[in-house]
Structures are given as C-alpha cells and as structure tokens.
C-alpha cells in the first residue's frame, strides 16, 4: 500500500471540486456509527450544509449537532461551547459515542479541543465515549479525512479480544450515506451468509459496540480500497489479514468477491448457492434480453469515487458491453493505482479528482448516451440530453426506500430496471 | 371549483408548478432556524444563481464550495458551477491573496464570464486577506465583484444577511465607475428588488408588473432575476426602486449618486400591526399610492388601484357566500398574511388564535417575551376590529391545542406558511387550509393574493379531510408540532447551543 505522504494534494489556483473537505470525509465515517452522534465545533454554515447532505436523502437519520460558534468566537475562542454541546447531546440522545470535529474557524483560532475531550471524559455526567478528531477542512480533502477518521476508531477497539470468531469478517469502507446503501449492505450480508461467512462489524454502518469488537473478526474486507489504511493498522495491531475487493457490482465482481473472501478464510465456495443466484439473474436478463441486444455498445461516462466508479466501469463494460468513454474519479483512495491496473484499456479516458469544468467538457466531447453519476451531474446530463443514473455521492435528489440493491447478485434486476427504463421511458420526437 | 373556472384575462391567480411543492418540501425541513441555520454564504450564493454569465469564486477550502452547491432554499437544485481557491493550511498562515489573484485569471480563462463574483468564507475572513484589492490588480477583461464578511450566521438584521451583503456588493461595485451623466434616465421607469429565494420571480411579480404598466410606468429590471452585468449597470436609469428596506447600503448609494428615489415595502415602525406590510387590498393600495406619490402620478395610481382592486373584489365575491360567517382557528406568529385576509375581506370569524414561535424561522425564534406579548396584543386588536374575539393560546402543547380546538370547534384551521402540520389538523377531523397551496404568498405583491387565499379556504372547506394521512403514523412532539420527537430533540439541542447559550 502506498503511504499517505505520497498522496500530497495537488495544488490548485482555482478548482470546482468534485469532493468535499476533510470535515465532510470524517463526518461520513463517524456518522456511520448508528448509535453515535457527531458534534461539530463550527459556525452554523458547516452544520447546516452537512445536515442537508444527510437529510435530503434520509429524513429520519441525521445525527449531527454543533457548538453554535458566533462571529465573536472567531476572536475569543469557544472551547466552552464545545463542552456544552457535548453535554447537551449526551443528555438528550444518550449516544454510545460522540465524535467532536472542529471546522476551519476554531482551528484557526486555536481552540484546544484535546483539552475539551479530556474534560468531557472526566465529567461523570457524560456517559458517551468521546473522540476529538481534528477535521478542519483546509488540512485535507474528503477521502483523506475519511481514511484518518476510520483509523482514529482503533483506539476504542478491544485489544483484549483475543478469541477470533471463525469465518467472521469486518466490512471496511462501507459508507452509509451512499445511494441504496441500506439495500447494498443487506445484500452483501446475505451473500456472505450464503457462503457461511458472518459479518462482525461494518466500518462504518454499525453500532459502536461492534466497532469496539472489530478485532474479533478473522478477516477485514476492504471495499474498493476505501479504508485500507485502517485495515493495515488493524493488521499490525490485531494481526487481522485484509483483502481488497472490488465493490460487488454485477455478477462477475460478486462471484470474485465471494471467492476472494472464501479463499482468504480457507473455505470452499458454496457452488450450489452461486448457481442458484445465477439462475435468478438469468431470469431477469431473459426478460429484457432484446433491450440488452439493442443497448450493446452504448457509450457512457461514469462519475464516482474510486471504490464504486471503478467497480461500475468493470460491470458496465464486461457484462453489458457498454463503451465507457470517460471515468471521472471524484476522489482517490490509497488503492487507486492497483485499481487502475484493473481497468487498463477498458476505459477510454480516466480523470482523477478533476476540476468539474474540465470534467464536464471532457465528457461533453466524448459523445455519450448515458451518464452514471450523482445529483451534482444533473445539469450535465440535461445539457447532453442523456439519462442520468444516480449511484454516487451525493445523491440527494432521489430517495431509496425499497430493497433494490446496486450491489451483489440481486443488484442485476435493479441495474437492468434503471438502465432499460431510463432509455425506454424517455420522450422521443417522432 | 377550481382556479381555472374563474380565470379570465384580468386575473392574476397564481398557477402552482411542481417546483412550488419542492419549495414547500425544502421549507418543511427544520433547517431554517429550528434544528439548523444556513450561513450567510448560502444566501449569498443564491443571488449568484440569478445572474447571467456569472461565476462564483469562493475564497476558501474545497469543502465550502462542495457543500454550498446545495442551497437550503433550493435543496433539489444544486448550484452547478462553484469554483473556489481551494485554500490549504499554508494559506491560513501566509495568506491567500496571490492565490485568489491567480484563481480569478484562471476562472476567466475557463469560463469567459461577464462577471466573477468572489465570496469570502470563514477562512478568508479570518486570515484577513485584503480581498477587495483584486478588483484593481486582477487583469481580466470582465467585471470582478468582491463580497467579504459573508461567513458565519444569518443575522436578524436584514442588511447583515447574505442576500443583502452580496446585493450591496454587486450594485455598489458595478456602478462605482458609472457616472450620473453617462446614464440616460427614464423618468417613467422603476426597479423592483426581489428576495431571490424562490424559482421564477417573474411569475411571482406578474401582477405587480401589470399594475405598474397600467399606471403608465414600466419596469426597468427585477434585481435580481436573470440579470446580466449590463442590466445591473442600467439600474440608475430608473427614477425609483421598490426596495424591501431603505437601510440597505445600496439604496442609499443609488440615492446619493444618482438621486434615485425609493419606495420601501417595510418602512419603520415595522410589524406594528397585523395589517402591516404590502399585503391585502389596503397594503397593495398603499404600495401603489406610494409609487404614485414618488412619480407624481397620484391620480393615475389611485385610478389603477381602484380599478384593479375592484376586479379582484369581483372575483372574490363569488367565493364569499361559502366563507362569510364561517369560523376559523388561526395558527401563526407575527405576520398576518392570508389568515388576516380571510378575516378582513372574507368575513370569516376567528374563534381561536394559536401563536407558535418555535415552529417558524430564526426570526420567530429571536422574538423576546415582550415581542411575543406585543404580537398577541396586535392580533387581539386586529380581531376586535373585525368583530372577532378569539381565545388566545401561546406556545401550547399539542394536547392543549387539541383541547382548545375541540372546545371552540372552528369550521377551518388556517396554519402558518411554514407549518408542516396541516395533516395533523385533518387527522383530528378539522378542515384545514393547506399552506403549501399558497406557496410564496409573502413573495407576491398584488390584489389577487387575497382571491387565491379565498379560493384555497373555500376548497379546504369543500373537500373531505385527509382522514388517514400516512404522516399520522409518526409520533408528534408535544412542544414542536409538526416534528417527530427525534427532530424536536435536534431542535431543542440547536435552540440550547444557538439561541440560549450565546
């Protein structure tokens, strides 16, 4: 794995960014702790922005509060407010865990939040586990913030947990705010269960006690390379091996996913299970076979993060015969180079953390008939007059309530529905 | 009965669009002062979306540009071009001025805009970059406007809110070099300022536009609504502007530099009665007469006001038999709005007034106890004037409110514009006016807002209640009606850290 120092951020004079800052990355990681809470030490703008990112896709789950920094606190500091917010959140919601993150303004002022963390721990009234994570946005970008936030959880992991649970795995790099994330996780757990593997903890889409018990697992599965830094640290500290797998989009990737996991656990893959799953996929394919004949060779562009974008490019190219003209990776991860080797020759042009203006121009010039991206790509799809299939972060203009995953075997009907319907149901001038 | 039935050539009924319901959805999120509050920057960037050929350059880290694409007022529609200077730790120490200068040139090379609108963030405001200097130093063949101190919270004072700060920067900076003698003044021309919070300001101002034309005047421009730099530079052509608050610095600037008059929509003393503001027939009469006075055409203004009001009253009259004498319960805060119209013009009688300040915006939250008492008095005075003497409840729990409703048995509940609880009243068996259907009432100016309020009230009385709304599956918080316990807890935490622990 490449070291973080090799990934110094590119200097830009101006940038229309495709990813957020460290604060957003850290928030995404910590918010996945289902009985946890995030407290931002920030003015209201950062808080409302992140609350919106969550709430627009899930009206029921936005566990984020803030310390209420006013302009005068930019001068005098406001550590006491962070403590008040921690107490209030602890008292009101009684979370198992609270991540205290500072935004740019208090970081410049120099608020000592390490001291606040200590005070909070010493306060007998505060029952939640408290973690201060330095998250000021000017330090790093989103994916680096995400990686570091995951690693920061190691200090809570149970080091005395020596008894490894056989055939038990942790999923690392799973983000609970992704489009169709609930359905994806249900499917991934079902698949692993189908081959006799139990999911011990999901980092992060799990309760805090499961994060603490993460060292019980026999194997860490790193989805698409996101969170590999944590996997490496856990390997060193708890001697848990890890395997980096593609995000399981499509039949082949799902089969490979299960094979790799079983191989690492020294298990036989349950062929009966796989053949039953394949049979179900076949039924779906049969129902839209002539559309698939017709769409073979369709040109598309994909805008998404490294973990999911590369997985999707492989699926679309190898299983549907799409011509992936442009793959724009909105953010890197530490497994980027390995990942890129897997799509060598498959994608015409790969853009990594591009400027949005340049990315849109490149895609416009490529000539596509379908776009896979996020809410932020709505205008591009409209200008190019092509359907937009939302799959990447942030998707805040579509809700996902049904159990129709984009991952695993059961993802095939979902993808086929989305893709076929997006073209078939369009209005075409006669 | 539908609006279509009564629409004719002279009508200005508002036709709802699907996007209006998106507006209602976004405003039902508890983010406008209840469980969160957008910063000034979100309001500031909204302005930019109303300008043609303009690129926003946020002088800050990438996170600001990334998340500010999502605007609290237009959550469903991102701001697609949002460039930034991608400030890093180095700039927090050494300053980011040079980077900003370079970024302006780079942004120009890429987008070739007419205008680059530079907006500051917490970081650039704190490190103290002398951002204004780039207006002189950048060598780009387009206009550059710099708006600083846009960081942190929305202020309760309008002139310090993001929308005002950016409007002020745009107008004063773009007109800085435009001398009075360069302008071909048009004495019959008028500017109208908008709040730019909602889509399609043109549709909302359709009636006012028509009224102004009937008075023999014409609209020089809406500021802001699809404006080019040239449009802004043409502002001084107008003889006067309709403004929200004369205390906005740009109003004073136009007055001093070009002798421009203004007509203030919300003059001092503000919200001194429930009938305050340019709402209802009298409010619009006043506005037209104020415009007439400024242009010295009081006679024409009076004639247009009389004629137009008569047309709206005629349209209203067909709905009055269904409304007159019917009892209502008004749920509200300090503004009268359509609830006041139903009492003033439709002969409806109020039996119960429920004042709720916690379910509104930050303006409601910032009212102190004395202001709340004064609000209750204003409503009481208003109702007495129109032959009602309702029971008044202030910040009741849901249980208390329900008991009062059962006791007073109003024919119709009239909830506030930002209320999310029409379904709750219907579930309890009370006919309820649905505020979503009066989307943007407060952002329209004209007589026909009263007609629309009457149509919606009549429709609410005629149609059956939604007796089994799915939303009733969710438990409501007793204190924060319209919010679940979970969101109410979020609102309480927010209230504690933001409004109480100041």
Interface residues (C-beta under 8 A of the other chain):
Chain A: X9 X11 X12 X13 X14 X15 X16 X17 X19 X20 X21 X22 X23 X24 X43 X44 X45 X46 X47 X48 X49 X50 X51 X52 X53 X55 X56 X59 X60 X62 X65 X66 X67 X68 X69 X70 X71 X74 X81 X84 X85 X88 X89 X92 X93 X103 X104 X105 X108 X109 X137 X138 X139 X141 X142 X356 X357 X358 X375 X376 X378 X379 X380 X394 X396 X397
Chain B: X29 X31 X35 X36 X37 X38 X39 X40 X41 X42 X57 X60 X61 X62 X63 X64 X65 X66 X67 X68 X69 X70 X72 X75 X76 X78 X80 X81 X82 X83 X84 X85 X86 X87 X88 X89 X91 X92 X99 X102 X103 X104 X105 X106 X107 X110 X111 X121 X122 X123 X125 X126 X127 X151 X152 X153 X154 X484 X486 X489 X490 X492 X493 X494 X496 X497 X498 X501 X502
